[in-house]
Structures are given as C-alpha cells and as structure tokens.
C-alpha cells in the first residue's frame, strides 16, 4: 500500500512542478511520476539537510515532505530545461 501512495504523491508532485515550470503540455502521467520521485530524491539530497524535513520517499503524507519534494522536482525540471533549451524556462 505504501508503494501505491508513493506513486500517487510522486505523480501529484511532478504535475505541480510541471505546472510551475510550464512543461505540463510536454509531459504525460508517467513522466510526472518520474519527475516527482526523482525530484524527491534530489530534494532529499539538497534541501532536506538544510530544512531538516523528510521527503515523500520517507513520509509521503507530510506537508514538509511534499514541499521538499516539490522543490527538488522544480530543480530537476530547471536543469532539464537548461540542458535542452539553454534557458531555465
């Protein structure tokens, strides 16, 4: 059951990050889930030690975890946009 919640919350986080970065039309459901989960890993590596919060990988239903994962997903999409387009947006 935890894996299913992890996938759902990862999809929501990836979708929110794609809305913020204006890449929603380019991504489907699968990429939103991947962006959310990889963003959670990046957020856990970069942001979590600074703020002292977990990510969706540790506690999927905490607001702090969702925020840290969202910041990580936005960072991931910014890096992808920088490599593909030469600009962050």
Backbone as numpy.savetxt, mean C-alpha at the origin, in Angstrom:
# Nx Ny Nz CAx CAy CAz Cx Cy Cz
-8.61 -17.72 7.68 -9.43 -16.53 7.68 -8.56 -15.27 7.68
-7.43 -15.32 8.36 -6.54 -14.17 8.40 -5.99 -13.82 7.04
-5.73 -14.83 6.20 -5.21 -14.59 4.86 -6.24 -13.84 4.01
-7.50 -14.19 4.16 -8.56 -13.53 3.40 -8.69 -12.07 3.80
-8.62 -11.79 5.08 -8.67 -10.40 5.56 -7.45 -9.63 5.06
-6.31 -10.29 5.05 -5.07 -9.68 4.56 -5.21 -9.27 3.10
-5.81 -10.14 2.27 -6.01 -9.85 0.86 -7.01 -8.71 0.68
-8.10 -8.73 1.43 -9.12 -7.69 1.30 -8.58 -6.33 1.72
-7.93 -6.27 2.87 -7.37 -4.99 3.34 -6.25 -4.53 2.42
-5.44 -5.45 1.91 -4.40 -5.08 0.95 -4.99 -4.50 -0.33
-6.10 -5.07 -0.78 -6.77 -4.53 -1.96 -7.33 -3.14 -1.73
-7.89 -2.91 -0.57 -8.43 -1.59 -0.25 -7.30 -0.57 -0.14
-6.21 -0.95 0.52 -5.07 -0.04 0.65 -4.47 0.27 -0.72
-4.32 -0.74 -1.57 -3.80 -0.52 -2.92 -4.71 0.36 -3.75
-6.03 0.16 -3.60 -6.99 0.98 -4.33 -6.93 2.43 -3.88
-6.86 2.66 -2.56 -6.76 4.03 -2.05 -5.47 4.71 -2.51
-4.37 3.95 -2.50 -3.10 4.52 -2.96 -3.16 4.85 -4.45
-3.83 4.01 -5.24 -3.93 4.29 -6.68 -4.83 5.50 -6.94
-5.81 5.74 -6.08 -6.63 6.95 -6.21 -5.81 8.20 -5.89
-4.99 8.10 -4.85 -4.16 9.25 -4.46 -3.14 9.56 -5.55
-2.55 8.52 -6.12 -1.50 8.72 -7.14 -2.05 8.81 -8.56
-3.38 8.75 -8.71 -4.05 8.86 -10.01 -3.61 7.77 -10.99
-3.47 6.55 -10.52 -3.15 5.42 -11.39 -4.26 4.38 -11.36
-5.43 4.75 -10.88 -6.51 3.79 -10.70 -6.99 3.21 -12.03
-7.01 3.99 -13.09 -7.48 3.50 -14.38 -6.51 2.49 -14.99
-5.26 2.47 -14.56 -4.25 1.58 -15.11 -4.17 0.26 -14.37
-4.77 0.16 -13.20 -4.64 -1.01 -12.36 -5.97 -1.75 -12.25
-5.88 -3.04 -12.11 -7.06 -3.84 -11.85 -7.07 -4.29 -10.40
-7.96 -5.20 -10.10 -8.10 -5.70 -8.74 -6.83 -6.40 -8.27
-6.25 -7.24 -9.11 -5.05 -7.98 -8.73 -3.90 -7.04 -8.40
-3.67 -6.04 -9.24 -2.57 -5.10 -8.98 -2.83 -4.25 -7.74
-4.08 -3.95 -7.46 -4.39 -3.22 -6.24 -4.00 -4.03 -5.01
-4.30 -5.33 -5.04 -3.92 -6.21 -3.92 -2.41 -6.28 -3.80
-1.72 -6.44 -4.92 -0.25 -6.53 -4.89 0.35 -5.23 -4.37
-0.15 -4.08 -4.86 0.36 -2.79 -4.40 0.12 -2.61 -2.91
-1.05 -3.02 -2.43 -1.35 -2.90 -1.01 -0.44 -3.75 -0.14
-0.19 -4.98 -0.54 0.64 -5.88 0.26 2.11 -5.48 0.19
2.60 -5.17 -1.01 4.00 -4.74 -1.13 4.19 -3.38 -0.46
3.18 -2.51 -0.57 3.23 -1.23 0.13 3.29 -1.41 1.63
2.58 -2.42 2.14 2.65 -2.71 3.57 4.05 -3.16 3.97
4.69 -3.93 3.11 6.07 -4.34 3.39 7.01 -3.14 3.40
6.85 -2.25 2.42 7.69 -1.04 2.36 7.41 -0.14 3.56
6.12 0.02 3.87 5.76 0.83 5.04 6.30 0.26 6.33
6.26 -1.07 6.44 6.81 -1.72 7.63 8.31 -1.56 7.74
8.97 -1.48 6.61 10.42 -1.35 6.60 10.86 0.10 6.83
10.13 1.07 6.22 10.54 2.48 6.30 9.79 3.28 7.37
8.48 3.16 7.40 7.65 4.04 8.20 7.41 3.50 9.60
7.19 2.21 9.71 6.83 1.61 10.99 7.85 1.87 12.10
9.15 1.77 11.85 10.09 2.07 12.94 10.06 3.53 13.38
9.72 4.43 12.46 9.66 5.85 12.82 8.43 6.18 13.66
7.29 5.56 13.32 6.04 5.87 14.02 5.72 4.88 15.13
6.37 3.75 15.15 6.12 2.75 16.18 4.81 2.01 16.00
4.31 1.93 14.76 3.06 1.23 14.47 3.36 0.02 13.59
2.46 -0.94 13.60 2.57 -2.10 12.73 1.97 -1.81 11.36
1.92 -2.83 10.52 1.32 -2.71 9.20 0.17 -3.71 9.10
-0.44 -3.78 7.91 -1.53 -4.75 7.73 -1.00 -6.17 7.76
0.29 -6.34 7.59 0.88 -7.68 7.67 0.91 -8.17 9.12
0.92 -7.27 10.06 0.97 -7.65 11.48 -0.41 -7.61 12.12
-1.18 -6.55 11.86 -2.51 -6.39 12.43 -3.41 -5.74 11.38
-4.13 -6.53 10.60 -4.83 -5.99 9.45 -5.98 -5.04 9.77
-6.52 -5.06 10.96 -7.69 -4.24 11.24 -7.40 -3.03 12.12
-6.15 -2.62 12.25 -5.85 -1.42 13.03 -5.72 -0.21 12.10
-6.19 0.91 12.57 -6.12 2.14 11.77 -4.67 2.55 11.51
-3.82 2.43 12.51 -2.40 2.75 12.33 -1.75 1.87 11.29
-2.09 0.59 11.31 -1.55 -0.34 10.32 -1.99 0.00 8.91
-3.24 0.41 8.77 -3.74 0.79 7.45 -3.06 2.06 6.97
-2.85 3.02 7.86 -2.19 4.28 7.47 -0.73 4.03 7.07
-0.01 3.23 7.85 1.39 2.92 7.52 1.45 2.18 6.19
0.55 1.24 5.97 0.52 0.49 4.71 0.16 1.40 3.54
-0.76 2.33 3.76 -1.13 3.28 2.71 0.04 4.17 2.32
0.78 4.65 3.30 1.96 5.47 3.01 2.99 4.65 2.23
3.20 3.41 2.62 4.12 2.54 1.89 3.66 2.28 0.47
2.35 2.09 0.25 1.83 1.87 -1.09 1.97 3.12 -1.95
1.77 4.29 -1.36 1.96 5.54 -2.10 3.42 5.71 -2.49
4.33 5.37 -1.59 5.77 5.42 -1.91 6.08 4.47 -3.06
5.51 3.26 -3.02 5.73 2.29 -4.09 5.23 2.82 -5.43
4.03 3.36 -5.47 3.50 3.89 -6.72 4.29 5.11 -7.21
4.80 5.92 -6.29 5.63 7.06 -6.69 6.92 6.58 -7.34
7.53 5.54 -6.79 8.76 4.99 -7.37 8.48 4.40 -8.75
7.37 3.66 -8.88 7.00 3.07 -10.18 6.74 4.17 -11.20
6.01 5.22 -10.81 5.77 6.33 -11.74 7.06 7.05 -12.12
7.96 7.20 -11.18 9.23 7.86 -11.47 10.04 7.07 -12.48
10.05 5.76 -12.35 10.81 4.92 -13.29 10.14 4.88 -14.65
8.82 4.76 -14.68 8.10 4.62 -15.96 7.95 5.92 -16.70
7.66 7.01 -16.00 7.33 8.27 -16.67 8.38 9.35 -16.50
9.21 9.22 -15.52 10.19 10.27 -15.25 9.68 11.33 -14.31
8.44 11.17 -13.82 7.90 12.09 -12.83 7.10 11.29 -11.80
6.92 11.86 -10.63 6.23 11.15 -9.56 4.76 10.97 -9.91
4.12 11.96 -10.47 2.72 11.84 -10.89 2.69 11.77 -12.34
